Amino acid sequence: MTATNIRKGESFIWLPPRSVGERAFATEARLVALLLGSDGAGYQRISLDALPQLNSVTLLFDARDVTLLRAKVPPISGAKLRAALPNLVEDQLLQDAGSCAFALGPQVGSEGERLVAVIDRNWLEFVLGAFERRGAKVQAAWPAQLALPMTGKGNWSLLCLPDGLALRSDNAAGIGWPAAPDAEGRQEALASLLASAGECAGGKVVVFALDDGWQEPLDGAFAELELSIDGKLHRMPAPQPAAVDLLSGRTRRGALGWVNDINWRAWRWPGALAAAAVAAFLLGLNLHWAQLAQERDGLRAALETTFRRTFPEAKVVVDPVLQMEREVAALRTRSGESGPGDFVPLLARLGQALGAQSLDALTSVDYRDGTLRVKFKPAVVQTKAARDSLLGACRRVGLRLEFDQPRESSLAAAVTVM
C-alpha cells in the first residue's frame, strides 16, 4: 500500500455527516481524530469541545456531504470561472446550486473534463468557523473519499467508520453511505454501497476500518455479492492529500477572508509586546503632560504672587500678565510717560519706517486702544515691491503693519507694536 508522508505535529479530523446535527457535532464524540504529537499517531473518537488546543488542522468532510462531479470547463479563470461553475453542474445537483460551494479540481479523463467537488456552503462555513473560533488554522479541507490511499491499479479503497462508509473507486471518484451500529445493519450497508458502485473490474476492494467490528459484516457482504477481497481488514490509514481542496470554494466578503486567514495565536506575543509598548508610551505621555501642567500652575502662581505684591489694591486676578501690562500702562500715563503702544510713539516709529516719504505718505490717521489706523496715498503702496519694502521697514522698527485687504488696491492698514 502507498505510504503517507506526514509531518510530526499534524492533526487530521474526520468529520461526521451533516445529518447528525450541529449540536451533536460539538458535544458528542462523533469526530475521528488523528493527532500526531510527541506520543506518535493515535486515533480517537472525540467531540469538538473535548479536542485539545490545535494550532493547525486538516479536515476531512464526510463522503456523504461531498458530491464529486465532472464538468467541461470553458477556457476562463479566476472570478469568472468561479461564477460559471454553478451553471456548469446545476443540472447534476438535487440541491439548489445557489446554496452550494464549488471547489475545482484537476483535469480528469480524456475529454477535457475537470473534477468539481460540491458541498453545502452553510455546513462548510459552520465547520470551518467552529475550528477557527477555537484558534485552529484550517490548513486544508478534503473530501474523505479522495483522501483514501489507492493501493494498486484497478483496486478500490473502502473505509468503514462507526456510522458511515466511504468508497474511492479511482483517482477522482468516490461516494459515501450510511451504516448502522449493529452487524446486520453494517452488512446491509456494505452490500448496498458495493452494489451501487458497480463492478470492480480487474482489481480488489481493499478495506480499512477503525475497529474490528466490521470483519463479520464484511465477510457476509462480499460473500453475498461474490466480490474479490484481500481477506482482511486493514488499520485505518492516515489520509492522502486529496486532489481537490474544499477551501478553494469558500466565499470571501471583502477583507473578511484575509482576516480569517490570519493565525492570531502566532501573533499573540508580538501583539502583547506592541500593546505593552503603546501602554508605556501613553503612560509616559500622561506623566509628561502632568509634569508640564504642574509647571504651568507653578508659573501662574508665581506671576499672580508677583502681581499681588506689586499691585496689592487689585481684588481679582484673572490674567496676571494682561493685568500687569494694563497697570504698568496706567502708571506710565499717570507719571506723564508714554508707552510703546501710545499714539505718539507709534506714529514716530511709522515715520521712521517711511523715511523720506513720511511727510507726504498718509491721508488720514486714527488711534484707538493701542492700534494706529492709517490710510496711505496710492503712490506709496501701489506696487507689490513698495508694500513689501514698507512691511520690512516696519518690522525693523518693531511695528506690525497689516493691510485691511491683501490686494494692492487696499490703502488702509493697522499699525501695532510687535
C-alpha positions, 0 to 999 in steps of 0.5 A: 500500500502507498505510504503517507508522508506526514509531518510530526505535529499534524492533526487530521479530523474526520468529520461526521455527516451533516445529518447528525446535527450541529449540536451533536457535532460539538458535544458528542464524540462523533469526530475521528481524530488523528493527532500526531504529537510527541506520543506518535499517531493515535486515533480517537473518537472525540467531540469538538469541545473535548479536542485539545488546543490545535494550532493547525488542522486538516479536515476531512468532510464526510463522503456523504456531504461531498458530491464529486462531479465532472464538468467541461470547463470553458477556457476562463479563470479566476472570478469568472470561472468561479461564477460559471461553475454553478451553471456548469453542474446545476443540472447534476445537483438535487440541491439548489446550486445557489446554496452550494460551494464549488471547489475545482479540481484537476483535469480528469479523463480524456475529454477535457473534463475537470473534477468539481467537488460540491458541498453545502456552503452553510455546513462548510462555513459552520465547520470551518468557523467552529475550528477557527473560533477555537484558534485552529488554522484550517490548513486544508479541507478534503473530501474523505473519499479522495483522501483514501490511499489507492493501493494498486491499479484497478483496486478500490479503497473502502473505509468503514467508520462507526456510522458511515462508509466511504468508497474511492473507486479511482483517482477522482471518484468516490461516494459515501453511505450510511451504516448502522451500529449493529452487524446486520445493519453494517452488512446491509450497508456494505452490500448496498454501497458495493452494489451501487458502485458497480463492478470492480473490474480487474482489481480488489476492494481493499478495506480499512476500518477503525475497529474490528467490528466490521470483519463479520459484516464484511465477510457476509457482504462480499460473500453475498455479492461474490466480490474479490477481497484481500481477506482482511481488514486493514488499520485505518490509514492516515489520509492522502492529500486529496486532489481537490481542496474544499477551501478553494470554494469558500466565499470571501466578503471583502477583507473578511477572508484575509482576516480569517486567514490570519493565525492570531495565536502566532501573533499573540506575543508580538501583539502583547509586546506592541500593546505593552509598548503603546501602554508605556508610551501613553503612560509616559505621555500622561506623566509628561503632560502632568509634569508640564501642567504642574509647571504651568500652575507653578508659573501662574502662581508665581506671576499672580504672587508677583502681581499681588505684591506689586499691585496689592489694591487689585481684588481679582486676578484673572490674567496676571500678565494682561493685568500687569501690562494694563497697570504698568500702562496706567502708571506710565500715563499717570507719571506723564510717560508714554508707552510703546503702544501710545499714539505718539510713539507709534506714529514716530516709529511709522515715520521712521519706517517711511523715511523720506516719504513720511511727510507726504505718505498718509491721508488720514490717521486714527488711534484707538486702544493701542492700534494706529489706523492709517490710510496711505496715498496710492503712490506709496503702496501701489506696487507689490515691491513698495508694500513689501519694502514698507512691511520690512521697514516696519518690522525693523522698527518693531511695528506690525503693519497689516493691510485691511485687504491683501490686494494692492488696491487696499490703502488702509492698514493697522499699525501695532507694536510687535 
